[in-house]
Amino acid sequence: MLNKSPDLNHLFHALADPARRAMVARLTLGPAPVSELARPLPMSLPSVMQHLAVLESAGLVSSHKVGRVRTCAVQAEALQLAEQWISATRRQWERRLAE
Amino acid sequence: MLNKSPDLNHLFHALADPARRAMVARLTLGPAPVSELARPLPMSLPSVMQHLAVLESAGLVSSHKVGRVRTCAVQAEALQLAEQWISATRRQWERRLAE
């Protein structure tokens, strides 16, 4: 009965933190090195890296390293998966209201 | 810089669990007593009550008690708030792709 989708669990968990949402929001403007993601955040670089690891394991962000620079990009398909669950659930509720 | 919206933090945290998502999905079909929410879930009633408390503190579910029966209802505005953050973020990313 339970939909144990690990994707949705990880996705919503990843979005439940303001620093991680800020990182995702920044990356919607285009790929960025970790140093740029970290700059506006009131935390140490290791903390930023931990948040990045949560975002990567949820599939929301990918990264690749060239030399010393790790560049991050948003993975919009993951955002879409979370959006789909919420909008399908909300639509079900609206259908019930319309009955 | 950080958008510390406690609403979004609580909302996404509440949605990060399959039992809580199942409870919300059931409630989109209409209000239900706690016993009915609990029936399909592979857990004890106290566990269900804990999940319910998380959903209520996130504003996703409201409940009221008449006699011994506590009836729960989904609060669609909260779902909408979470949906709005995700869809605005995804649209920003699409605008950037279209440039």
Backbone of each chain as ProteinMPNN parsed JSONL, in Angstrom:
{"seq_chain_A": "MLNKSPDLNHLFHALADPARRAMVARLTLGPAPVSELARPLPMSLPSVMQHLAVLESAGLVSSHKVGRVRTCAVQAEALQLAEQWISATRRQWERRLAE", "coords_chain_A": {"N_chain_A": [[0.828, -1.208, 0.0], [1.931, 1.25, 0.811], [3.635, 3.726, -1.008], [6.759, 3.398, -1.519], [8.584, 5.028, -2.775], [11.852, 5.708, -3.121], [12.987, 7.813, -4.403], [11.208, 10.034, -4.194], [11.228, 10.313, -1.414], [13.926, 11.037, -0.936], [14.081, 13.304, -2.546], [12.17, 15.176, -1.461], [13.206, 15.365, 1.097], [15.687, 16.525, 0.493], [14.852, 19.012, -0.366], [13.962, 20.198, 1.915], [15.517, 21.99, 3.254], [16.784, 25.263, 3.754], [19.289, 26.172, 2.781], [19.924, 24.274, 0.888], [17.779, 24.619, -0.862], [18.392, 27.2, -1.707], [20.748, 26.723, -3.097], [19.832, 25.105, -5.205], [18.094, 26.953, -6.408], [19.925, 28.913, -7.231], [21.306, 27.417, -9.14], [19.436, 27.095, -11.117], [19.82, 29.256, -12.67], [21.943, 28.626, -14.176], [24.886, 26.507, -14.616], [27.327, 26.276, -11.943], [30.418, 26.817, -10.173], [31.402, 25.163, -7.099], [32.457, 26.994, -5.296], [31.168, 29.369, -5.944], [28.518, 28.723, -5.39], [28.773, 28.511, -2.672], [29.409, 31.035, -1.753], [27.248, 32.984, -1.039], [26.233, 31.739, 1.169], [25.786, 31.319, 4.681], [27.885, 29.643, 5.918], [30.415, 27.077, 6.443], [32.754, 25.813, 3.945], [32.995, 22.948, 4.033], [30.443, 22.352, 5.099], [28.792, 23.235, 3.054], [29.579, 21.4, 1.114], [28.542, 19.091, 2.227], [25.792, 19.589, 2.052], [25.621, 19.681, -0.713], [26.191, 17.023, -1.294], [23.867, 15.799, -0.362], [22.006, 16.877, -2.133], [23.001, 15.812, -4.522], [22.702, 13.073, -4.065], [19.995, 12.888, -4.052], [19.481, 13.304, -6.658], [19.027, 15.807, -7.607], [21.004, 17.551, -8.297], [23.883, 17.577, -10.344], [27.43, 17.039, -10.626], [30.681, 17.871, -11.884], [34.243, 17.501, -11.999], [36.923, 19.485, -12.945], [40.257, 19.715, -13.074], [40.916, 21.625, -10.304], [38.428, 22.537, -9.926], [35.096, 22.058, -9.128], [32.162, 21.796, -10.831], [28.705, 22.518, -10.708], [25.399, 21.451, -11.635], [21.889, 21.886, -12.133], [19.414, 19.299, -12.026], [16.752, 19.055, -13.774], [14.783, 17.15, -14.177], [14.437, 15.807, -11.808], [13.342, 17.763, -10.135], [10.962, 17.967, -11.454], [9.773, 15.504, -10.954], [9.148, 15.665, -8.225], [7.406, 17.813, -8.337], [5.386, 16.698, -9.884], [4.262, 14.747, -8.19], [3.137, 16.341, -6.184], [1.367, 17.988, -7.652], [-0.361, 16.149, -8.819], [-1.544, 15.115, -6.548], [-2.78, 17.376, -5.491], [-4.56, 17.915, -7.568], [-6.216, 15.683, -7.426], [-7.535, 16.24, -5.079], [-8.905, 18.526, -5.85], [-10.6, 17.483, -7.785], [-12.235, 15.963, -6.163], [-13.495, 17.966, -4.701], [-14.995, 19.059, -6.716], [-16.947, 17.249, -7.201]], "CA_chain_A": [[0.0, 0.0, 0.0], [2.807, 2.424, 0.832], [4.49, 3.971, -2.156], [8.041, 3.668, -0.854], [9.498, 5.617, -3.727], [12.998, 6.343, -2.472], [13.247, 9.081, -5.087], [10.43, 11.114, -3.579], [11.726, 10.529, -0.05], [15.17, 11.8, -1.001], [13.821, 14.611, -3.151], [11.535, 16.098, -0.521], [14.181, 15.614, 2.174], [16.696, 17.472, 0.001], [14.248, 20.347, -0.519], [13.474, 20.664, 3.216], [16.539, 22.822, 3.892], [16.869, 26.536, 3.01], [20.558, 26.294, 2.057], [19.846, 23.427, -0.314], [16.879, 25.272, -1.832], [19.114, 28.344, -2.288], [21.701, 26.188, -4.075], [19.051, 24.704, -6.384], [17.593, 28.165, -7.062], [21.065, 29.511, -7.933], [21.688, 26.596, -10.294], [18.478, 27.259, -12.212], [20.329, 30.337, -13.53], [23.041, 28.084, -14.956], [25.872, 25.774, -13.823], [28.201, 27.132, -11.132], [31.387, 26.105, -9.337], [31.018, 25.075, -5.694], [32.837, 28.229, -4.595], [30.121, 30.366, -6.176], [27.342, 28.296, -4.613], [29.044, 28.684, -1.243], [29.656, 32.445, -1.4], [26.196, 33.686, -0.286], [25.698, 30.927, 2.265], [26.452, 31.608, 5.955], [28.384, 28.376, 6.479], [31.736, 26.682, 5.973], [32.769, 25.043, 2.696], [32.61, 21.547, 4.274], [28.978, 22.253, 5.248], [28.225, 23.347, 1.699], [29.821, 20.123, 0.428], [27.58, 18.107, 2.761], [24.493, 19.865, 1.424], [25.747, 19.278, -2.11], [26.091, 15.559, -1.338], [22.44, 15.45, -0.212], [21.348, 17.232, -3.406], [23.434, 14.864, -5.554], [22.143, 11.736, -3.841], [18.574, 12.985, -4.413], [19.385, 13.448, -8.105], [18.631, 17.177, -7.962], [22.176, 18.282, -8.784], [25.03, 16.764, -10.745], [28.645, 17.858, -10.623], [31.891, 17.251, -12.428], [35.434, 18.211, -11.547], [37.995, 19.664, -13.92], [41.348, 20.282, -12.262], [40.482, 21.814, -8.921], [37.107, 23.187, -9.904], [33.911, 21.201, -9.261], [31.04, 22.594, -11.349], [27.425, 21.872, -10.403], [24.266, 21.788, -12.511], [20.614, 21.377, -11.635], [18.798, 18.225, -12.816], [15.358, 19.491, -13.697], [13.861, 15.998, -14.162], [14.156, 15.478, -10.409], [12.372, 18.773, -9.69], [9.687, 17.654, -12.092], [9.199, 14.342, -10.26], [8.544, 16.158, -6.98], [6.269, 18.647, -8.726], [4.304, 15.832, -10.371], [3.549, 14.113, -7.068], [2.316, 17.344, -5.495], [0.256, 18.505, -8.454], [-1.339, 15.066, -8.963], [-2.255, 15.011, -5.274], [-3.657, 18.538, -5.388], [-5.64, 17.757, -8.555], [-7.158, 14.689, -6.891], [-8.335, 16.943, -4.078], [-9.812, 19.431, -6.569], [-11.645, 16.651, -8.395], [-13.166, 15.578, -5.106], [-14.295, 19.159, -4.402], [-15.887, 19.355, -7.847], [-17.975, 16.198, -7.319]], "C_chain_A": [[0.867, 1.265, 0.0], [3.592, 2.526, -0.471], [5.849, 4.381, -1.612], [9.056, 4.28, -1.801], [10.661, 6.298, -3.024], [13.308, 7.681, -3.136], [12.512, 10.226, -4.401], [10.902, 11.375, -2.147], [12.969, 11.406, -0.07], [14.946, 13.209, -1.535], [13.242, 15.592, -2.141], [12.462, 16.385, 0.667], [15.206, 16.662, 1.723], [16.138, 18.899, -0.064], [13.826, 20.953, 0.825], [14.486, 21.551, 3.949], [16.745, 24.1, 3.08], [18.183, 26.702, 2.242], [20.502, 25.464, 0.775], [18.891, 24.029, -1.334], [17.582, 26.457, -2.492], [20.101, 27.861, -3.349], [20.97, 25.777, -5.357], [18.59, 25.943, -7.144], [18.731, 28.855, -7.833], [21.373, 28.744, -9.211], [20.658, 26.646, -11.418], [18.897, 28.396, -13.142], [21.479, 29.857, -14.41], [24.024, 27.371, -14.038], [26.791, 26.732, -13.062], [29.213, 26.277, -10.382], [30.929, 26.138, -7.874], [31.328, 26.38, -4.963], [31.769, 29.307, -4.773], [28.835, 30.018, -5.424], [27.524, 28.641, -3.139], [29.031, 30.156, -0.833], [28.52, 33.089, -0.604], [25.734, 32.941, 0.964], [26.497, 31.15, 3.561], [26.956, 30.326, 6.614], [29.734, 28.049, 5.858], [31.626, 25.894, 4.665], [32.45, 23.565, 2.947], [31.095, 21.376, 4.459], [28.295, 22.333, 3.892], [28.395, 22.023, 0.958], [28.862, 19.042, 0.924], [26.197, 18.316, 2.141], [24.509, 19.429, -0.042], [25.605, 17.765, -2.246], [24.637, 15.114, -1.208], [21.704, 15.723, -1.525], [21.723, 16.239, -4.504], [22.785, 13.504, -5.326], [20.642, 11.732, -4.121], [18.383, 13.116, -5.92], [19.021, 14.849, -8.56], [19.775, 17.953, -8.601], [23.201, 17.253, -9.248], [26.26, 17.649, -10.694], [29.762, 17.111, -11.331], [33.075, 18.143, -12.123], [36.429, 18.293, -12.69], [39.113, 20.377, -13.185], [40.858, 20.42, -10.833], [39.06, 22.34, -8.809], [35.983, 22.167, -10.109], [32.734, 22.086, -9.66], [29.745, 21.812, -11.181], [26.358, 22.33, -11.386], [22.997, 21.197, -11.921], [20.103, 20.275, -12.571], [17.289, 18.416, -12.747], [14.371, 18.328, -13.663], [13.472, 15.659, -12.715], [13.149, 16.474, -9.818], [10.984, 18.418, -10.206], [8.989, 16.493, -11.394], [8.492, 14.781, -8.983], [7.291, 16.977, -7.296], [5.085, 17.776, -9.145], [3.53, 15.192, -9.219], [2.61, 15.129, -6.429], [1.133, 17.752, -6.359], [-0.785, 17.415, -8.692], [-2.184, 14.954, -7.692], [-3.242, 16.168, -5.124], [-4.835, 18.417, -6.368], [-6.689, 16.758, -8.077], [-8.108, 15.356, -5.896], [-9.345, 17.873, -4.763], [-10.937, 18.665, -7.249], [-12.686, 16.283, -7.349], [-14.076, 16.756, -4.74], [-15.349, 19.398, -5.468], [-17.026, 18.351, -7.958], [-19.334, 16.671, -6.834]], "O_chain_A": [[0.58, 2.225, -0.714], [4.139, 1.54, -0.965], [6.076, 5.546, -1.286], [10.259, 4.071, -1.645], [10.486, 7.345, -2.401], [13.838, 8.584, -2.489], [13.105, 11.252, -4.068], [10.968, 12.525, -1.715], [13.067, 12.386, 0.669], [15.533, 14.176, -1.05], [13.751, 16.701, -1.978], [12.499, 17.504, 1.179], [15.549, 17.57, 2.48], [16.863, 19.868, 0.156], [13.38, 22.099, 0.869], [14.321, 21.828, 5.137], [16.866, 24.042, 1.857], [18.197, 27.306, 1.169], [20.969, 25.893, -0.28], [19.149, 23.966, -2.536], [17.404, 26.702, -3.685], [20.274, 28.51, -4.38], [21.433, 26.067, -6.46], [18.676, 25.991, -8.371], [18.528, 29.326, -8.953], [21.667, 29.344, -10.245], [20.965, 26.281, -12.553], [18.401, 28.5, -14.264], [21.94, 30.588, -15.286], [24.015, 27.591, -12.827], [27.005, 27.866, -13.492], [28.913, 25.147, -9.997], [30.173, 27.02, -7.465], [30.554, 26.819, -4.113], [31.499, 30.073, -3.847], [28.154, 30.894, -4.892], [26.575, 29.01, -2.448], [28.684, 30.486, 0.301], [28.793, 33.697, 0.431], [24.927, 33.464, 1.733], [27.727, 31.168, 3.541], [26.526, 29.962, 7.708], [30.146, 28.665, 4.875], [30.562, 25.379, 4.32], [31.71, 22.968, 2.166], [30.528, 20.372, 4.028], [27.347, 21.599, 3.613], [27.486, 21.57, 0.263], [28.422, 18.187, 0.155], [25.52, 17.362, 1.758], [23.53, 18.877, -0.546], [24.982, 17.275, -3.188], [24.217, 14.162, -1.866], [20.89, 14.916, -1.973], [20.882, 15.864, -5.321], [22.364, 12.851, -6.28], [20.073, 10.676, -4.4], [17.256, 13.048, -6.412], [18.74, 15.074, -9.737], [19.548, 18.899, -9.355], [23.368, 16.2, -8.632], [26.148, 18.875, -10.717], [29.783, 15.88, -11.37], [32.947, 19.361, -12.003], [36.739, 17.287, -13.327], [38.944, 21.507, -12.727], [40.432, 19.441, -10.22], [38.558, 22.56, -7.707], [35.926, 21.496, -11.14], [32.354, 23.003, -8.931], [29.681, 20.616, -11.466], [26.405, 23.446, -11.902], [23.026, 20.141, -11.289], [20.342, 20.326, -13.778], [16.636, 17.995, -11.792], [13.249, 18.483, -13.18], [12.335, 15.278, -12.437], [12.228, 16.088, -9.099], [9.981, 18.547, -9.504], [7.765, 16.489, -11.254], [7.383, 14.334, -8.69], [6.263, 16.858, -6.628], [3.937, 18.066, -8.811], [2.303, 15.103, -9.258], [1.445, 14.833, -6.163], [0.011, 17.853, -5.861], [-1.977, 17.715, -8.761], [-3.392, 14.726, -7.759], [-4.379, 15.981, -4.692], [-5.965, 18.775, -6.036], [-7.887, 16.948, -8.288], [-9.308, 15.08, -5.872], [-10.488, 17.996, -4.322], [-12.078, 19.123, -7.29], [-13.885, 16.294, -7.628], [-15.269, 16.577, -4.499], [-16.448, 19.873, -5.181], [-17.969, 18.567, -8.718], [-20.301, 15.909, -6.867]]}, "seq_chain_B": "MLNKSPDLNHLFHALADPARRAMVARLTLGPAPVSELARPLPMSLPSVMQHLAVLESAGLVSSHKVGRVRTCAVQAEALQLAEQWISATRRQWERRLAE", "coords_chain_B": {"N_chain_B": [[20.222, 36.343, 2.517], [19.574, 33.603, 2.456], [16.471, 32.036, 2.086], [14.649, 31.558, 4.65], [12.217, 30.291, 4.947], [10.121, 28.86, 7.164], [7.834, 27.46, 6.672], [8.157, 26.159, 4.149], [10.321, 24.512, 4.819], [9.173, 22.809, 6.78], [7.059, 21.768, 5.303], [8.26, 20.364, 3.102], [9.766, 18.563, 4.558], [7.714, 17.137, 5.816], [6.605, 15.859, 3.623], [8.508, 14.053, 2.936], [8.276, 11.433, 3.652], [7.01, 8.154, 3.168], [4.718, 7.103, 4.474], [3.476, 9.386, 5.436], [2.973, 10.701, 3.019], [1.166, 8.875, 1.956], [-0.949, 9.206, 3.737], [-1.704, 11.852, 3.224], [-2.437, 11.565, 0.535], [-4.623, 9.821, 0.783], [-6.352, 11.54, 2.136], [-6.968, 13.413, 0.229], [-9.109, 12.359, -1.003], [-11.156, 12.935, 0.625], [-12.256, 13.887, 3.973], [-11.187, 11.92, 6.825], [-11.411, 9.586, 9.555], [-8.859, 9.018, 12.071], [-8.486, 6.286, 12.499], [-9.151, 5.153, 10.066], [-7.216, 6.237, 8.395], [-5.049, 4.954, 9.47], [-5.434, 2.258, 8.951], [-4.446, 1.037, 6.411], [-1.742, 1.232, 6.841], [1.466, -0.057, 7.654], [2.024, -0.048, 10.571], [2.046, 0.928, 14.086], [-0.722, 2.421, 15.929], [0.159, 4.611, 17.608], [2.446, 5.372, 16.141], [1.299, 6.238, 13.776], [-0.062, 8.439, 14.807], [2.093, 10.046, 15.46], [3.112, 10.616, 12.916], [0.926, 11.998, 11.959], [1.021, 14.241, 13.605], [3.3, 15.503, 12.595], [2.406, 16.153, 10.045], [0.327, 17.883, 10.713], [1.734, 19.933, 12.012], [3.115, 20.946, 9.901], [1.108, 22.112, 8.546], [-0.264, 20.745, 6.63], [-2.338, 19.071, 7.168], [-5.399, 19.16, 8.928], [-7.177, 18.574, 12.004], [-10.038, 17.489, 13.883], [-11.727, 16.709, 16.924], [-14.433, 14.74, 17.828], [-16.216, 13.523, 20.387], [-14.891, 10.386, 20.717], [-13.673, 10.278, 18.332], [-11.263, 11.313, 16.107], [-11.157, 13.359, 13.361], [-9.634, 13.841, 10.237], [-8.439, 16.241, 7.82], [-7.289, 17.274, 4.601], [-5.17, 20.087, 3.946], [-5.247, 22.037, 1.413], [-4.004, 24.407, 0.657], [-1.46, 24.37, 1.72], [-0.209, 22.322, 0.314], [-0.203, 23.601, -2.109], [1.576, 25.699, -1.679], [4.052, 24.39, -1.502], [4.109, 23.296, -4.05], [4.174, 25.622, -5.554], [6.745, 26.685, -5.0], [8.412, 24.76, -6.168], [7.517, 24.769, -8.856], [7.999, 27.389, -9.662], [10.756, 27.439, -9.466], [11.476, 25.501, -11.322], [10.472, 26.712, -13.636], [12.12, 28.957, -13.81], [14.491, 27.748, -14.514], [13.784, 26.751, -17.003], [13.372, 29.114, -18.388], [15.969, 30.007, -18.513], [17.122, 28.09, -20.136], [15.855, 28.743, -22.499], [17.006, 31.055, -23.32]], "CA_chain_B": [[20.249, 35.612, 1.246], [18.779, 32.388, 2.595], [15.038, 32.159, 2.339], [14.483, 30.584, 5.735], [10.795, 30.005, 5.127], [9.885, 27.65, 7.962], [6.753, 26.709, 6.052], [8.689, 25.232, 3.15], [11.119, 23.488, 5.503], [8.28, 21.833, 7.388], [6.268, 21.122, 4.256], [9.03, 19.35, 2.375], [10.101, 17.508, 5.523], [6.53, 16.306, 6.021], [6.348, 15.068, 2.41], [9.657, 13.174, 2.669], [8.033, 10.115, 4.25], [5.964, 7.49, 2.384], [3.473, 6.969, 5.246], [2.816, 10.703, 5.458], [2.42, 10.964, 1.679], [-0.022, 8.03, 1.805], [-2.033, 9.816, 4.511], [-2.157, 13.025, 2.463], [-3.12, 11.093, -0.678], [-5.947, 9.33, 1.198], [-7.213, 12.661, 2.543], [-7.446, 14.16, -0.944], [-10.408, 11.759, -1.377], [-12.152, 13.397, 1.577], [-11.853, 13.754, 5.372], [-11.217, 10.539, 7.321], [-10.962, 9.416, 10.937], [-7.492, 8.5, 12.194], [-8.49, 4.819, 12.376], [-9.166, 4.797, 8.645], [-5.876, 6.564, 7.875], [-4.069, 3.995, 10.009], [-5.718, 0.871, 8.542], [-3.556, 0.429, 5.412], [-0.324, 1.511, 7.123], [2.088, -1.156, 8.402], [2.64, 0.525, 11.78], [1.137, 1.046, 15.228], [-1.489, 3.665, 15.99], [0.997, 5.726, 18.086], [3.311, 5.846, 15.039], [0.434, 7.018, 12.879], [-0.325, 9.72, 15.469], [3.306, 10.866, 15.315], [3.143, 11.136, 11.539], [-0.144, 12.991, 11.871], [1.505, 15.465, 14.251], [4.219, 16.166, 11.648], [1.571, 16.724, 8.975], [-0.409, 19.028, 11.26], [2.613, 21.068, 12.302], [3.475, 21.53, 8.596], [-0.071, 22.771, 7.983], [-0.81, 19.964, 5.517], [-3.536, 18.36, 7.609], [-6.032, 19.649, 10.157], [-8.024, 17.528, 12.577], [-10.866, 17.879, 15.022], [-12.157, 15.52, 17.654], [-15.812, 14.741, 18.333], [-16.274, 12.311, 21.193], [-13.608, 9.675, 20.671], [-13.228, 10.167, 16.933], [-10.539, 12.443, 15.531], [-11.297, 13.346, 11.904], [-8.558, 14.621, 9.603], [-8.72, 16.774, 6.487], [-6.106, 17.845, 3.957], [-5.173, 21.538, 3.768], [-4.652, 22.101, 0.078], [-3.164, 25.603, 0.492], [-0.081, 24.004, 2.05], [0.297, 21.603, -0.865], [-0.006, 24.59, -3.159], [2.792, 26.457, -1.362], [5.186, 23.558, -1.897], [4.062, 23.192, -5.51], [4.584, 26.909, -6.133], [8.202, 26.846, -4.944], [9.037, 23.881, -7.159], [7.225, 25.13, -10.251], [8.708, 28.642, -9.95], [12.174, 27.104, -9.637], [11.616, 24.804, -12.608], [10.245, 27.692, -14.721], [13.327, 29.771, -13.916], [15.464, 26.924, -15.228], [13.341, 26.68, -18.401], [13.648, 30.436, -18.984], [17.406, 30.09, -18.764], [17.365, 27.235, -21.312], [15.278, 29.356, -23.685], [17.726, 32.298, -23.661]], "C_chain_B": [[19.411, 34.332, 1.334], [17.319, 32.731, 2.806], [14.679, 31.105, 3.389], [13.02, 30.262, 5.989], [10.583, 28.727, 5.937], [8.758, 26.824, 7.358], [7.298, 25.688, 5.059], [9.534, 24.149, 3.799], [10.215, 22.396, 6.063], [7.492, 21.057, 6.338], [7.05, 20.015, 3.567], [9.452, 18.221, 3.314], [8.907, 16.564, 5.698], [6.277, 15.385, 4.825], [7.437, 14.027, 2.134], [9.467, 11.77, 3.237], [6.853, 9.433, 3.541], [4.65, 7.32, 3.151], [2.738, 8.3, 5.263], [2.246, 11.046, 4.089], [1.158, 10.122, 1.461], [-1.206, 8.634, 2.561], [-2.6, 11.029, 3.769], [-2.957, 12.571, 1.239], [-4.514, 10.573, -0.322], [-6.884, 10.502, 1.488], [-7.66, 13.525, 1.366], [-8.774, 13.584, -1.436], [-11.523, 12.21, -0.449], [-11.665, 13.177, 3.003], [-11.989, 12.299, 5.842], [-10.824, 10.514, 8.786], [-9.567, 8.779, 10.96], [-7.47, 6.989, 11.985], [-8.468, 4.389, 10.902], [-7.824, 5.117, 7.977], [-4.881, 5.483, 8.257], [-4.197, 2.626, 9.352], [-4.722, 0.324, 7.522], [-2.063, 0.542, 5.754], [0.275, 0.417, 8.019], [2.789, -0.63, 9.654], [1.58, 0.669, 12.868], [0.38, 2.378, 15.184], [-0.649, 4.823, 16.556], [1.932, 6.27, 16.998], [2.502, 6.693, 14.064], [0.171, 8.396, 13.488], [0.894, 10.643, 15.376], [3.404, 11.465, 13.912], [2.082, 12.227, 11.357], [0.3, 14.326, 12.487], [2.453, 16.23, 13.327], [3.413, 16.853, 10.537], [0.807, 17.952, 9.475], [0.522, 20.205, 11.505], [3.111, 21.709, 11.004], [2.285, 22.245, 7.958], [-0.723, 21.995, 6.86], [-2.126, 19.293, 5.872], [-4.084, 19.083, 8.837], [-6.875, 18.507, 10.714], [-8.909, 18.121, 13.661], [-11.482, 16.626, 15.622], [-13.594, 15.712, 18.108], [-15.986, 13.425, 19.081], [-14.914, 11.638, 21.154], [-13.002, 9.649, 19.279], [-12.528, 11.446, 16.486], [-10.594, 12.327, 14.017], [-10.273, 14.303, 11.287], [-8.992, 15.098, 8.222], [-7.438, 17.367, 5.917], [-6.275, 19.356, 3.836], [-4.459, 21.842, 2.455], [-3.768, 23.331, -0.127], [-1.692, 25.262, 0.766], [0.562, 23.237, 0.9], [0.665, 22.589, -1.966], [1.283, 25.392, -2.945], [4.032, 25.678, -1.8], [5.269, 23.467, -3.417], [4.577, 24.479, -6.153], [6.102, 27.083, -6.115], [8.838, 26.022, -6.048], [8.767, 24.372, -8.568], [7.893, 26.451, -10.617], [10.186, 28.356, -10.23], [12.393, 26.423, -10.987], [11.418, 25.778, -13.776], [11.467, 28.572, -14.926], [14.38, 29.031, -14.749], [15.088, 26.848, -16.711], [13.579, 28.004, -19.122], [15.113, 30.528, -19.367], [17.748, 29.257, -19.993], [16.93, 27.923, -22.593], [16.064, 30.583, -24.147], [18.637, 32.123, -24.867]], "O_chain_B": [[18.646, 34.012, 0.424], [16.977, 33.605, 3.604], [14.441, 29.939, 3.075], [12.629, 29.99, 7.124], [10.84, 27.63, 5.442], [8.734, 25.604, 7.522], [6.951, 24.508, 5.112], [9.48, 22.991, 3.385], [10.457, 21.207, 5.851], [7.284, 19.851, 6.464], [6.582, 18.882, 3.454], [9.491, 17.058, 2.913], [9.07, 15.344, 5.725], [5.793, 14.265, 4.99], [7.311, 13.218, 1.214], [10.424, 10.997, 3.292], [5.813, 10.058, 3.334], [3.577, 7.385, 2.551], [1.516, 8.34, 5.12], [1.16, 11.618, 3.996], [0.194, 10.592, 0.855], [-2.34, 8.581, 2.083], [-3.815, 11.211, 3.693], [-4.018, 13.12, 0.942], [-5.479, 10.847, -1.036], [-8.062, 10.466, 1.133], [-8.621, 14.285, 1.485], [-9.488, 14.236, -2.198], [-12.694, 11.915, -0.688], [-10.761, 12.372, 3.229], [-12.808, 11.544, 5.316], [-10.002, 11.319, 9.224], [-9.152, 8.105, 10.017], [-6.546, 6.462, 11.366], [-7.846, 3.389, 10.546], [-7.354, 4.376, 7.113], [-3.99, 5.135, 7.482], [-3.207, 1.91, 9.204], [-4.188, -0.765, 7.736], [-1.219, 0.007, 5.035], [-0.331, 0.016, 9.013], [4.007, -0.751, 9.784], [0.382, 0.549, 12.611], [0.781, 3.322, 14.503], [-0.735, 5.932, 16.029], [2.182, 7.474, 16.934], [2.964, 7.731, 13.591], [0.178, 9.403, 12.779], [0.755, 11.858, 15.232], [3.729, 12.639, 13.736], [2.314, 13.237, 10.692], [-0.004, 15.396, 11.961], [2.417, 17.459, 13.277], [3.706, 17.983, 10.147], [0.658, 18.937, 8.752], [0.156, 21.351, 11.241], [3.487, 22.881, 10.999], [2.442, 22.914, 6.937], [-1.629, 22.502, 6.199], [-2.933, 18.982, 4.995], [-3.323, 19.558, 9.68], [-7.243, 17.585, 9.986], [-8.567, 19.13, 14.278], [-11.723, 15.631, 14.939], [-13.931, 16.735, 18.705], [-15.913, 12.349, 18.488], [-13.903, 12.242, 21.513], [-11.939, 9.065, 19.07], [-13.123, 12.523, 16.486], [-10.142, 11.335, 13.445], [-10.08, 15.423, 11.761], [-9.797, 14.456, 7.548], [-6.605, 17.896, 6.653], [-7.387, 19.849, 3.647], [-3.231, 21.895, 2.396], [-2.88, 23.317, -0.98], [-0.793, 25.801, 0.12], [1.721, 23.466, 0.555], [1.678, 22.447, -2.652], [1.988, 25.722, -3.899], [4.949, 26.242, -2.397], [6.351, 23.549, -3.999], [5.305, 24.451, -7.146], [6.686, 27.567, -7.084], [9.698, 26.512, -6.781], [9.676, 24.397, -9.398], [8.314, 26.628, -11.76], [10.786, 28.957, -11.12], [13.352, 26.717, -11.701], [12.114, 25.684, -14.787], [11.822, 28.901, -16.058], [15.064, 29.629, -15.58], [15.963, 26.878, -17.576], [13.936, 28.029, -20.3], [15.456, 31.063, -20.421], [18.575, 29.668, -20.807], [17.537, 27.731, -23.646], [15.823, 31.098, -25.239], [19.307, 33.07, -25.277]]}, "name": "protein", "num_of_chains": 2, "seq": "MLNKSPDLNHLFHALADPARRAMVARLTLGPAPVSELARPLPMSLPSVMQHLAVLESAGLVSSHKVGRVRTCAVQAEALQLAEQWISATRRQWERRLAEMLNKSPDLNHLFHALADPARRAMVARLTLGPAPVSELARPLPMSLPSVMQHLAVLESAGLVSSHKVGRVRTCAVQAEALQLAEQWISATRRQWERRLAE"}
